[in-house]
Amino acid sequence: MSNFKVGPNVYFGAGKLEELRKLDCKRVFIVTDPFMVTSGTINKVTENLEAANIEFAIFSDIVPDPPLEIVSKGIKKMDEFNPEAVIALGGGSAIDAAKAIIYFRSLISKGLNQGVEHKKVVFIAIPTTSGTGSEVTAFSVITDKKHNVKYPLVEESMVPDMAILDANLVKTVPNFITADTGMDVLTHAIEAYVSTEHSDFSDALAEKAIKLVFNYLEKAYKNGEDLEAREKMHNASCIAGMAFTNASLGINHSMAHILGGRFHIPHGKANAILLPYVIEYNADLSFNNRNEYSDTAKRYAEIARFLNLTSSNNVREGVKALIRAINSLRKSLGIPSSIKEVNISKKDFEDNIEDLSKIALNDGCTATSPRKPTVEELNILFKKVYEGK
């Protein structure tokens, strides 16, 4: 990897929503979910727009794992309002949906108008969970509900122009969502650190994000009002996003995408369940031949050392220490250690196993996995994660 893209302007800290008053536009389209409206959270955004005399329209139909149908509806609503800027308010689903709406609307307008497209809108992302890092990435995950498949889209034009990280927006996030999204951050950072596309730049960001998660996730989970822990996890999510939008991810996400699409397991929870098993697979400690270990195993051991999980330079011990620490963190957050524990029947799982492995193998994230799996290896790995062994 020989290039590194720096993303949007990022405004971080409590009270940063006031930046919206400085927008140089007259019409804003807000993409969000129903809860942001019923909870009144959206008022924190609209009050700032009203103070700046900015007209706005709200599209609040976003659901978890946004389907293609919602994206299509959003394009129509955006066309009707014809805004100069789009604000995505919510978790990864709202931001991912907004990305897809803007992107596909642009493609459609090019096709309909013989190459004349809509003027590019200013895209502002305001996350209300600390997990996806979608506010700084070129990634969007959209669901085909008919086939129960999640499609990760990667397109540079989908990177927001501006991100606002206001910790006040995440204080009321329930502890189980804090746990799932926080483990998503950790997975992003660890996968970016061992990706085949990692660089000195992405490494620095991934390392910082990993440290922040281990220092603050459990605190945020136990006490949502801990504003310092909330702010640090919000920052960690964004930092990990910067790392993986450059370095990409690996099979942990490939497997999580289809697990979520097929069995409706929340994305962060699926990643958390998979993570220790994927590390063990990628490190391939059985590869040890005359004390030789893969570069990937060495990088996992580096993570263990900078987290002070081990003082040893022994690669095997480092990998094992990292896996133990993740298992311990996962347990303290009340996250299951197997697919079986999220009430997926063995028959249902086994009926789908071949499909799961084939789709995971072809997922875009598999391309940068440090160890290239076969369908058979993914079958074995999925079965191991199902049983928790």
N, C-alpha and C positions, 0 to 999 in steps of 0.2 A: 504493500500500500504506500503510495507516494503523495497523496493529497489529503487534506483535512479541511472540511467545510465548517465554518463558524456560522451558527444559526441566527435566529432573530434577536432583536433587542429584548433583553430579559430584565424586567423590573421586579425586584423581590423585597419582601418585608411587609409587615402589617400595615394596612392603610394604603397600599399602592394602587388600589382601584381608582384613586383620584387621577391617575394618569389618563383615564378615559376622557377627562374634561379637556385635554389638550389635542384631541383628535381633530384633524383638519378635514372634516367632511360633514355632510348634512343628513345623510341617510344611512342607517346601520341595520343590518339583518342579524338577529340573534338566534343562534341554534342552541337548543337546550333540551332538557327532559322535563316531564310534568312535575317531578318533585321540586325542581328548582323554582317553579312557579308557585306551587301550593305551599311550600315552606317559606316563601317570601325572600329566598336568597337572591332571586333575580332583581329584586328591588334595589339591592346594593349596586347593581350595574346600571339599571335604568335611571336611578336618581342622579348618577353622575352624568349620564347622557342628557337628561332633562336640564341639568344645571348649565350644560354647554349648548342648549337649544338644538340638540340633535334629534331628528325624527327617527323612530325605530319601529320595526315589526318583529314579532316573536314567533318562531317556529319551535314548538315545544313537544313534538311528537316522537322524540328520540327514545328508543328503548335499548336495553342491554344487547350487545352483539347486533348492532344496527343492520337490518336486512336491506337488500337492494330496493325493495318497494318503498322504504322510508326515504332512501336517498333520492329516488325518482320524484317522490312527493315534495321533498325539500327543494329540488331544482325548480319545480313548477312554482312554488311559493316565492322563491328567490327571484325568479323571472318577473313575477307579478309586481314585486316591490322595487326591483332594480336598484339595489343599494350600491353605495361607494365602498362600504366596509362590511365585513362579517365578523361577528364576535361569537366564538364557541365557548359556552359556559357549562361546565360539568366535568364528569370523569372522562376516561378514554373514549367511551362510546360517543359522547357528544362531539368531542374534538375530531375523532376519526370520521364521524358522519359529515361534519362540516367540511373536512378536507375532501371527501369524496364528492359532496355536493358541488363545491367550487370547481374541482378538477373536471368532473364529467359535464358540468354546465359549459365550461370553456370548450371542451371537445365538441359538444353538440353544436355550440354556436359557430364554431369554425366550419363544421360540415354543412350547416343550414345556410350560412351566409357567404359561401364561396371564399373561404379564407379570411373573412372579416370577423374578428371575434370581439366579445365584450371587453371593455376596458378592464384591466386587472383590478380586482378589488383588494383592499387592504385587509389582511387576515390577522385577527387578534385572538389568541387562545388564553382562556382563563381556567386553569384546572381547579376542580373542587375536591379531588382526591390526590393522594401522593403515591402514584404508582406507574402510570404508563410512560410518562415523559413525552407524551404525544405532542406537547406544546412546542417542542424543539426538533421533532423528527420528520423525516420524509415518508414515514410509515403510516398506513391506515389499514385496519382490519375490518372487512365487510363480510356479512354472512349471507350465504345462499341457503335460505330456510328450506327450500324444496329438497335440496340434497344434503342438508345438515353439514355443510362445509363452510369453513371460514377461509376467506381469501386475503392474504396479506398483500397490499398494494405498496409499491415503492416508487415514488415519483418526486423528484427534487422540487417541482413547482408546488407541492403540497406543504412544504415547510412554512409555518406561520411567519408573518413579518414582525410580530410582537407577542411576547408572552408576559403575563402578569401573575406572579406568584404571591398571593396574599394569604398568609397563614390563618387569618381570621375566617377564611372560607372553609377550612378543614377541621376546625375545632369540634364540630358536632358530628363528624363522621363516626359511625358505630365502630366499636372495637374489632368486630370480625372483618369488616371491610378494611380497616386500618391494617390488620394482619395480612390479609390477602394481597392488598396493593403494595404493602411494604416488602413482601417477599417477591413480588413482581420486580420491584426496583433492584433487589439483590440479584435476581436471576439475570436481569438486563446487564448489570455491571460485571458479573462473573462471566457470562457468555461473551461479552465484548472483550474481556481481558484475555480469553483463550482463543478467540476467533482467529481464523487464518488471515483476516484483514486488520488485525490490531496494529497499532503504531505507538510511538512514544507519547503522542498527544492523547489518543484514546485511552492508553494505559493510565495516564495521570488522572484522567477524569474517572475512570472505572475504579481505580484504587481509592480515591476520595469518597466516591459513592458507597463502596463496600464498607469503609470505616464508619461513615455516618449511619448506615443501617445498623451495624452491630452496636453502635453507641446509643442510638436513639429510638429504634423501632419499638423495643419492648416498653420503653418509657411512654411513648405516644399511645401504645396499645392499653397500658394500664391506667393512664390518666390523659384523656383527650384534651383537658384544659391546660396541659403543660405546653404553653405556647412556644417555648424554646425547642422542645422535642418535635412539635408539629412543624415549625419552621425549618428545622434541620432535615426532616424527612421530605418536606416539600422541595427543598433545595436538592436533596439526594436524588429524588425522582428526575428532576430536570437535568442534573449533571450526568446521571446514567443514560438519559435520553441522548445527550450530546455524544456520549461515548458510542452507543450502539447505532446511532444514525450514520456514524462514520465507519465503525468496525463491523457492523451487522451482528447477527446472533448465531444460534446453532440449533441442534436437534431438541434441546429442551423446549424451545418455542415451537418447533415443528410439531412435536408430539402434543404440546399443550393446545395448539390451535385445533387439532382434530378432536382431541378429548373434549374440549369445550363445545365444538360444533356438534359432535355426535351425542354427547351425554349431558350437555348443559352444565358442566362444572365451571364455576367462575374462573376466569383466566389466571388470576394471581394464585388462586388455590391450586389449580392444575400445575402451574410452574413450581410451586412450593413442594408439592408431593413428589414431582419428578426429580428435582434438583440433586439430592444426594446420589440417586441411582445413576443419573447422567454423568455426574462427576466421576463416579467409580468406573463407568463404562469408558468415558473419554480418557481417563488417566491410564487405564489398561495396565495395572500393576503387574499382571502376569507377563507383560512384555519384558520384565526384568531379566536381563541376560548379562551375567558378569557385572551386576550392579549398574546396568544401563537402563535409563528410564526415558520415556518419550518427553519431548519438549513440553507437551501439554501437562504431563504429570509434574514437571518441574515448575510450571507456572502456577498450578494449584498450590504447590508447596510454598511458592513465594507469597501467595495470598495468606496462607497460614502463618508465615513468619511476620508479615507486616501487621497482622492482627494480634501478634504476640500469643498465638495459640500453641506455638512450639518454639523452643530455643534451638532445636536440632536442625542440622542441615540435611538430615536424612529425608529423601524425597518421599519414600513410602510413609514415614511417620507424619510428614507434612500433609499429605493428601488425606490420610486417615483422620488427622486432627481437624481439618477443615470440614470433613463429612460429619464428624461428631458434633462440632460446633453448630452446624446448620440443623442437624437433627434436634439438638438441645433448644435452639431458638424456635424452631418449628413447634416443638412440644409446648414451650412456654406461651406460644400464641394460640394454642388450641387447634392447630391445623393437623389433619389426619396424616398418617405416614404411608397410606396405600390407597389405591383406587377403590378397593373393596369397601373401605370405611366410609365412602360417600354414597353408599347404597346402590351400587351398580351390581346387578346380579351376575354371577359367574357365566351363566348361559348367554346373557345379553352381551357381555364382554367378549366371550369366545366366538360368538356369532359374527362379531365385528372386527376381530383382531387382524385378519388379513387386509381388510380395507383400511384400518387405522394405520398399519405399517406402510402400505403403498402410498397413501396420501401424505403421510409424514415425510416419507423419502423424497417426494416431489415438491414439498413445501419450499418456498424461496429461502427460508432460513437455513436449510440443510447445506446449502452451497458453501457456507463459511464455517461449517462445523469442523473442529480440529481433527476429528476421527470420522472417516466416511463409512457410514453403516450400510449393510445390505438389508433387504426386506426381512431375511431370516433373523438377522441380529436384532432388528427392531421388534420383531415378534417376541423374541426371548426377553428383550428389555421391557416391553409392555407387560408381559406376563409377570415378570419380577416385580414391577411397580404395582401391579394389581394385587398380588399376594402380600407385598410388603416384606419381601425376603431378599 
